[in-house]
Amino acid sequence: MRTDAMGWHTGFMGQRVLVTILLLIGLAPLLTGAEEMLVSGAWLEKRLGNAEVVILHVGTPADYQEGHIPGARLLRLEDISVTSADGLRTELPRVDALEAAFGKLGVTEEATVVVYHTGRAVQTATRAWFTLDYLGLGGRAALLDGGFALWKKEGRAVSTEAAPSAAGHFTPRPAPVKVASAEWIRMRLKDPGVMIIDARAPEYFSGADKGAMIRGGRIPGAISATYSLFLDEDGRLQSREALRKLLHAGERQPEPVRVTYCHSGVQATVPYFAGRYLGLEMRLYDASFQDWSRRKEYPVTSGADESR
């Protein structure tokens, strides 16, 4: 057993005692596991003003000015996504651009980052969480359960004052394995080790409505798991049991790699987050159906959910 400069025993039991004491006095904001990927309003309220907790309001300047969690900084979705040269929307930009975007909001190697959304647009916050996960910061990032709407419903403090700017620095450790390409998916359409999750509404999944896509329908073999089903009536993430059913967890052994997609890679981050929360291996088809539908040599299918 070692003793540090403050006289704390740093063996296993000593570390547990130290963490417990720090939690009791409010000095241990860091996340410690999958459970802490999702934090409550009560958890965050206790840490308001803590310099090691960076709160990101994912929304627009207008809704930020109307009201936000005290100390939160505004993160616009366009700050962390781009439209590609060939017209694909909400694509991941270059890593250095992401580093700059999060760095100017105070994100550091040591910070715990909490993202939240306004209204019921949870997909904007989960897209921000996915981006942090892609950069290697998923273990230090959390989603506020229920977002700003539940925060206000619970009667917690709201501010209209802009948080002071605070530059931060971290070393990005991008993980391309968390992103799937169209080519990667096409090669694995019949692979039992890959499960494709379609997060769009049923009318787009079935092909009854093609929306803005060149072709309607879905990727062959995809399973429907509309992103809104992952939330309860208060906008909180559903129970673990419900999430497992939505993601068909436990139906194949070993568990397959799950690839999520939607229209343009935003709604699909809701099942991506839920899967990571459950400890499943997840990938995001960032270009999503806007990309697949215009690849005329790639197959699409339509009609009822063939997985039911």
PyMOL commands that set and color helices and strands:
alter all, ss='L'
color gray80, all
select helices_A, chain A and resi 12-24+34-37+41-45+61-66+77-79+95-103+122-134+138-140+147-153+176-178+182-186+202-206+227-230+240-246+269-277+288-292
alter helices_A, ss='H'
color red, helices_A
select strands_A, chain A and resi 38-39+53-58+73-75+112-117+141-144+194-198+223-224+257-261+282-284
alter strands_A, ss='S'
color yellow, strands_A
deselect
rebuild
show_as cartoon
